[in-house]
Amino acid sequence: MRHVRALLLALSLLALVVSCGSYVLLGELRATPSTTVEPVEFVVAPGETANDIASRLSAAGLIRQPMLFRILVRWRGLDQQIQAGRYVLSPTMTMSEILMVLQSGKVVDDIQITIPEGLRLEEIATIIAAAGLVSEAEFLEVARDGDRFRDDYFLLNSLPSGATLEGYLFPDTYRFAPSADAETIVRKLLDRFVEQYSTIERSVRVPGVTVHQIVTMASIIQREAVLLSEMPKISAVFWNRLKPQFAPTFGGGLLGADATVQYALGYDPVEGTWWQRELTVEELAIQSPYNTRVTPGLPPGPIAAPGLAALTAAAQPDESSPYLFFVASCERDGSHKFATTIEEFRIYEAEWLACQ
């Protein structure tokens, strides 16, 4: 009889423990980590496990007990039911509610934008604003503050104090959450620049140049070249013009790139473009540190966003090229004719003018 009473007592205690445990478990399932309603974007990667998802949900402040989340997923047999994608969750949601959303596949639609090579900051701002992300003014306020990012990006070490991020926002196709702010957008473009520049930083053939000088030269090449195959040769022309031994032949250290004059002139309301096609004699002589027809050396900074081909050409010019001049070809395929002397240049120039 005594054994029976002990057994009944043990069963009662076990039932009490189970009941309390169930109550606590139910309480945790119904609990929310916070009362804040601030939405949190959460991305589930393809093939990501429930364990990884639980850990990241906890780190994001969306659940309190990652182990309980894992148990809930397995108990409900949902290991394979969570859909990859970008979601908007809230710390006010329960675990069950979060699981329902992650199963639904109702992801947030990203906004895709494409930034072509050779655009200046204002043109990039227009693309971003047209996509419905942030306004042109918001984007430009951040993108023109290079000092804001210097400590986080070592490739900005040679960026002059007070300079903008002109040339450093890499042209590519991107996807952004609709809620992305200007700094998030700028950092993503900067991250891509760092990623791409890292592929060439160990193979720079131009002695004694900084990253800023390479990016500046690349931006000019991007605006002047049409064919990717000609970029290393056009790069050689511009670097040759800056060498002291060629100063007597070409303008005493002048780069002489019309694209830099276009940049200095800015927006033309008549043509409705930032890049005037026809430049007058007066415009070619304007006083500006960006006018490389009157100011020796490289301009103070980039004039546009160069792509990887232009960056590579700036860092690795065609070392076998002795040229100092190039003129558009009458083939009209974007190609150029290259010359080493002013006499040869004038012949090619006359040919070009004759075929207009």
C-alpha positions as CSV (number, residue, x, y, z in Angstrom):
1,M,0.0,0.0,0.0
2,R,2.9,2.3,0.9
3,H,4.4,1.6,-2.6
4,V,1.2,2.5,-4.3
5,R,0.9,5.8,-2.4
6,A,4.6,6.6,-3.4
7,L,3.8,5.8,-7.0
8,L,0.7,8.0,-7.0
9,L,2.7,10.8,-5.4
10,A,5.5,10.5,-8.0
11,L,2.9,10.5,-10.8
12,S,1.3,13.5,-9.4
13,L,4.6,15.3,-9.2
14,L,5.4,14.3,-12.7
15,A,2.0,15.6,-13.9
16,L,2.7,18.8,-12.1
17,V,6.1,19.2,-13.7
18,V,4.7,18.4,-17.1
19,S,1.8,20.9,-16.5
20,C,4.2,23.6,-15.3
21,G,6.6,22.8,-18.2
22,S,3.7,23.0,-20.7
23,Y,2.6,26.3,-19.1
24,V,6.1,27.7,-19.4
25,L,6.4,26.4,-22.9
26,L,3.1,27.8,-24.0
27,G,4.0,31.1,-22.4
28,E,7.3,31.2,-24.4
29,L,5.4,30.3,-27.6
30,R,3.0,33.2,-26.9
31,A,5.7,35.6,-25.7
32,T,7.2,38.3,-27.9
33,P,10.8,39.7,-27.5
34,S,9.8,43.3,-27.5
35,T,6.8,45.7,-27.6
36,T,8.5,47.8,-30.2
37,V,6.7,47.7,-33.6
38,E,9.8,48.7,-35.6
39,P,9.9,46.3,-38.6
40,V,13.0,44.1,-39.1
41,E,14.1,42.8,-42.5
42,F,15.1,39.2,-42.3
43,V,16.6,37.2,-45.2
44,V,16.4,33.4,-45.4
45,A,19.1,32.1,-47.7
46,P,18.4,29.2,-50.0
47,G,19.3,25.9,-48.2
48,E,19.6,27.5,-44.8
49,T,18.9,25.2,-41.9
50,A,16.4,25.7,-39.1
51,N,19.3,25.9,-36.6
52,D,21.0,28.8,-38.5
53,I,17.6,30.6,-38.9
54,A,16.9,30.2,-35.2
55,S,20.3,31.6,-34.3
56,R,19.9,34.6,-36.6
57,L,16.3,35.3,-35.4
58,S,17.6,35.4,-31.9
59,A,20.5,37.7,-32.8
60,A,18.1,40.0,-34.6
61,G,16.0,40.2,-31.4
62,L,13.0,38.5,-33.0
63,I,12.8,35.4,-30.7
64,R,14.0,34.8,-27.2
65,Q,14.6,31.1,-27.2
66,P,16.3,29.7,-30.3
67,M,16.3,26.2,-29.0
68,L,12.5,26.3,-28.5
69,F,12.2,27.6,-32.1
70,R,14.2,24.6,-33.4
71,I,12.0,22.2,-31.4
72,L,8.8,23.9,-32.7
73,V,10.0,23.6,-36.3
74,R,10.9,19.9,-35.9
75,W,7.7,19.1,-33.9
76,R,5.6,20.6,-36.6
77,G,7.7,19.0,-39.4
78,L,8.5,22.3,-41.0
79,D,12.2,21.8,-41.7
80,Q,11.6,21.8,-45.4
81,Q,8.7,24.3,-45.4
82,I,10.6,27.5,-44.7
83,Q,10.9,29.5,-47.9
84,A,14.0,31.4,-48.9
85,G,13.6,35.2,-49.4
86,R,13.5,38.6,-47.7
87,Y,10.8,39.1,-45.1
88,V,9.6,41.9,-42.9
89,L,9.2,40.6,-39.3
90,S,8.5,42.4,-36.0
91,P,9.7,41.8,-32.4
92,T,6.0,41.9,-31.5
93,M,5.4,38.6,-33.4
94,T,5.2,35.3,-31.6
95,M,7.3,32.3,-32.7
96,S,4.2,30.7,-34.3
97,E,3.5,33.9,-36.2
98,I,7.0,34.1,-37.4
99,L,6.9,30.5,-38.6
100,M,3.7,31.2,-40.5
101,V,5.3,34.1,-42.3
102,L,8.5,32.1,-43.2
103,Q,6.4,29.3,-44.6
104,S,4.1,31.6,-46.6
105,G,6.8,32.7,-49.1
106,K,5.3,36.2,-48.9
107,V,8.7,37.9,-49.4
108,V,9.4,41.6,-49.7
109,D,10.0,42.5,-53.4
110,D,13.4,44.0,-53.8
111,I,13.9,47.0,-56.1
112,Q,16.5,46.3,-58.9
113,I,18.5,49.1,-60.4
114,T,21.3,49.2,-63.0
115,I,24.0,51.8,-62.9
116,P,25.8,52.0,-66.2
117,E,29.5,52.8,-66.4
118,G,30.6,56.4,-66.9
119,L,27.9,58.3,-65.0
120,R,28.6,61.1,-62.5
121,L,27.0,61.2,-59.0
122,E,24.1,63.3,-60.2
123,E,23.1,60.8,-62.9
124,I,23.4,57.9,-60.4
125,A,21.1,59.9,-58.0
126,T,18.5,60.3,-60.8
127,I,18.4,56.5,-61.4
128,I,18.1,55.8,-57.7
129,A,15.3,58.3,-57.2
130,A,13.4,57.1,-60.3
131,A,13.4,53.6,-58.8
132,G,11.6,54.9,-55.8
133,L,14.3,54.3,-53.3
134,V,15.5,57.7,-51.9
135,S,15.4,61.2,-53.4
136,E,18.2,62.6,-55.4
137,A,18.9,65.2,-52.6
138,E,19.1,62.5,-49.9
139,F,21.5,60.3,-52.0
140,L,23.7,63.2,-53.0
141,E,24.0,64.5,-49.4
142,V,25.5,61.1,-48.4
143,A,27.5,60.4,-51.5
144,R,29.2,63.8,-51.4
145,D,30.5,63.2,-47.9
146,G,33.5,61.0,-48.5
147,D,35.0,61.7,-45.1
148,R,32.0,59.9,-43.6
149,F,33.2,56.6,-45.0
150,R,37.0,57.0,-44.9
151,D,37.5,55.0,-41.6
152,D,35.5,52.0,-42.8
153,Y,37.1,51.7,-46.3
154,F,40.9,51.4,-46.5
155,L,40.7,52.1,-50.3
156,L,39.6,55.6,-49.4
157,N,42.8,56.4,-47.6
158,S,44.1,58.5,-50.5
159,L,40.8,60.3,-51.0
160,P,41.4,64.1,-50.4
161,S,39.8,65.6,-47.3
162,G,36.4,67.0,-48.2
163,A,36.1,65.1,-51.4
164,T,33.0,63.3,-52.7
165,L,32.7,59.7,-53.6
166,E,32.6,60.5,-57.3
167,G,34.1,57.5,-59.1
168,Y,34.0,55.1,-56.1
169,L,30.3,54.0,-56.4
170,F,30.8,51.0,-58.6
171,P,28.5,50.7,-61.7
172,D,26.6,47.4,-61.7
173,T,23.1,45.9,-61.2
174,Y,21.9,45.9,-57.6
175,R,18.9,44.9,-55.6
176,F,17.7,46.9,-52.6
177,A,14.9,46.5,-50.1
178,P,12.3,49.2,-50.6
179,S,13.1,50.6,-47.1
180,A,16.9,51.0,-47.9
181,D,18.2,54.5,-46.9
182,A,20.8,56.5,-48.7
183,E,23.7,55.3,-46.5
184,T,22.7,51.7,-47.0
185,I,22.7,52.3,-50.8
186,V,26.0,54.1,-50.8
187,R,27.7,51.5,-48.7
188,K,26.5,48.7,-51.0
189,L,28.0,50.5,-54.0
190,L,31.2,51.1,-52.1
191,D,31.4,47.4,-51.0
192,R,31.2,46.4,-54.7
193,F,33.9,48.9,-55.5
194,V,36.2,47.4,-52.9
195,E,35.4,43.9,-54.2
196,Q,36.2,44.8,-57.8
197,Y,39.3,46.9,-57.1
198,S,40.8,44.1,-55.0
199,T,41.1,42.1,-58.2
200,I,43.7,44.6,-59.6
201,E,45.3,46.2,-56.6
202,R,48.3,43.8,-56.7
203,S,49.0,44.3,-60.4
204,V,49.2,48.1,-60.8
205,R,52.0,48.8,-63.3
206,V,52.1,52.6,-62.9
207,P,54.8,53.4,-60.4
208,G,54.1,55.7,-57.4
209,V,50.4,56.2,-57.9
210,T,47.6,56.2,-55.3
211,V,44.2,54.5,-55.5
212,H,42.7,57.9,-56.0
213,Q,44.9,58.6,-59.0
214,I,44.1,55.2,-60.5
215,V,40.3,55.8,-60.1
216,T,40.6,59.3,-61.5
217,M,42.5,58.1,-64.6
218,A,40.0,55.2,-65.0
219,S,37.1,57.6,-64.9
220,I,38.6,59.6,-67.8
221,I,39.3,56.4,-69.8
222,Q,35.7,55.3,-69.2
223,R,34.4,58.5,-70.7
224,E,36.9,58.7,-73.6
225,A,37.0,55.1,-74.8
226,V,34.2,53.3,-76.6
227,L,35.7,49.9,-77.2
228,L,36.9,47.8,-74.2
229,S,39.8,46.5,-76.3
230,E,41.2,50.0,-76.8
231,M,41.1,51.0,-73.1
232,P,44.7,49.9,-72.3
233,K,46.0,51.8,-75.3
234,I,44.0,55.0,-74.4
235,S,45.3,54.6,-70.9
236,A,48.9,54.5,-72.2
237,V,48.2,57.7,-74.2
238,F,47.1,59.6,-71.1
239,W,49.9,58.3,-68.8
240,N,52.5,59.0,-71.6
241,R,51.3,62.6,-71.8
242,L,52.1,63.0,-68.1
243,K,55.7,61.8,-68.5
244,P,58.3,64.5,-68.5
245,Q,60.1,63.1,-71.5
246,F,56.9,63.7,-73.6
247,A,56.3,67.2,-72.4
248,P,57.9,68.9,-75.4
249,T,55.7,66.9,-77.8
250,F,52.4,67.2,-76.0
251,G,51.5,70.3,-74.0
252,G,54.0,70.3,-71.2
253,G,52.3,67.7,-68.9
254,L,48.7,68.5,-70.0
255,L,46.4,65.5,-70.1
256,G,44.1,67.2,-72.7
257,A,41.0,65.1,-72.1
258,D,37.8,66.7,-73.4
259,A,35.7,64.6,-70.9
260,T,37.3,66.5,-68.0
261,V,36.1,69.8,-69.6
262,Q,32.6,68.4,-70.0
263,Y,32.7,67.5,-66.3
264,A,33.9,71.0,-65.3
265,L,31.0,72.6,-67.4
266,G,28.4,70.6,-65.6
267,Y,24.7,70.3,-66.7
268,D,23.7,71.9,-70.0
269,P,20.0,72.8,-69.9
270,V,20.0,73.3,-73.7
271,E,21.2,69.8,-74.5
272,G,19.6,68.4,-71.3
273,T,22.7,66.5,-70.4
274,W,25.7,66.5,-68.1
275,W,28.0,65.7,-71.0
276,Q,28.0,68.3,-73.8
277,R,28.9,66.7,-77.2
278,E,30.1,69.9,-78.9
279,L,32.5,72.1,-77.0
280,T,33.3,75.7,-78.1
281,V,36.8,77.2,-78.1
282,E,35.7,79.4,-75.1
283,E,34.5,76.3,-73.2
284,L,37.7,74.4,-73.9
285,A,39.6,77.3,-72.2
286,I,37.5,77.7,-69.0
287,Q,39.6,78.0,-65.9
288,S,38.9,75.0,-63.7
289,P,41.2,72.4,-62.0
290,Y,39.1,69.8,-63.9
291,N,40.0,71.4,-67.3
292,T,43.0,69.3,-68.3
293,R,43.5,71.3,-71.4
294,V,44.7,74.2,-69.3
295,T,45.7,72.6,-66.0
296,P,48.6,70.1,-66.0
297,G,48.4,66.7,-64.5
298,L,45.4,64.7,-63.4
299,P,42.2,66.6,-62.2
300,P,41.5,66.7,-58.5
301,G,39.4,63.6,-58.6
302,P,37.3,61.2,-60.8
303,I,34.8,62.6,-63.2
304,A,32.5,59.5,-63.4
305,A,32.1,56.0,-62.2
306,P,34.5,53.6,-64.0
307,G,33.8,50.0,-64.5
308,L,36.3,47.1,-64.0
309,A,37.7,47.3,-67.5
310,A,38.6,51.0,-67.2
311,L,40.1,50.4,-63.7
312,T,42.2,47.6,-65.1
313,A,43.3,49.7,-68.0
314,A,44.3,52.6,-65.7
315,A,46.3,50.3,-63.5
316,Q,47.7,48.3,-66.4
317,P,48.2,50.5,-69.5
318,D,49.6,49.0,-72.7
319,E,53.3,49.4,-71.9
320,S,54.3,48.8,-75.5
321,S,52.3,51.8,-76.7
322,P,54.3,54.9,-77.6
323,Y,51.3,56.9,-78.6
324,L,50.4,60.5,-77.5
325,F,47.4,61.1,-79.7
326,F,44.2,59.3,-80.8
327,V,41.4,60.3,-83.2
328,A,38.0,58.8,-83.9
329,S,38.1,56.5,-86.9
330,C,35.9,56.9,-89.9
331,E,34.8,53.3,-89.4
332,R,32.2,54.7,-86.9
333,D,32.5,51.6,-84.8
334,G,33.9,53.4,-81.8
335,S,37.5,52.7,-82.8
336,H,40.4,55.2,-82.9
337,K,43.5,55.8,-84.8
338,F,46.6,56.4,-82.7
339,A,49.6,58.6,-83.4
340,T,53.0,59.3,-81.9
341,T,53.6,62.7,-83.5
342,I,51.5,65.9,-84.0
343,E,52.0,65.5,-87.8
344,E,50.5,62.1,-87.8
345,F,47.7,63.2,-85.6
346,R,46.8,66.0,-88.0
347,I,46.6,63.6,-90.9
348,Y,44.2,61.4,-89.0
349,E,42.2,64.4,-87.8
350,A,41.8,65.6,-91.4
351,E,40.5,62.2,-92.4
352,W,38.0,62.3,-89.6
353,L,36.8,65.8,-90.5
354,A,36.5,64.7,-94.1
355,C,34.2,61.8,-93.4
356,Q,31.7,63.8,-91.3
